[in-house]
């Protein structure tokens, strides 16, 4: 039985000491935390982030609101 859920792109921009990172190189692994609507439980998603020339990045996550660590 397949499990399906809606996803969306989370977009952001990263600067390291005020400067864009080297484009196309992994910046690091970000942790995205999302709280369940009707409970105090959190879901965590970990994604490797590669930034573009202006520091912009996007990752695909289940739809929701996230805190980034």
Buried (B, 14 or more C-beta within 10 A) or exposed (E): EEEEEEEEEBEBEBEEEEEBBEEEEEBEEBEBBBBEEEEEEEEEBEBEBBBEEEBEBBBEBBEBEBEEE
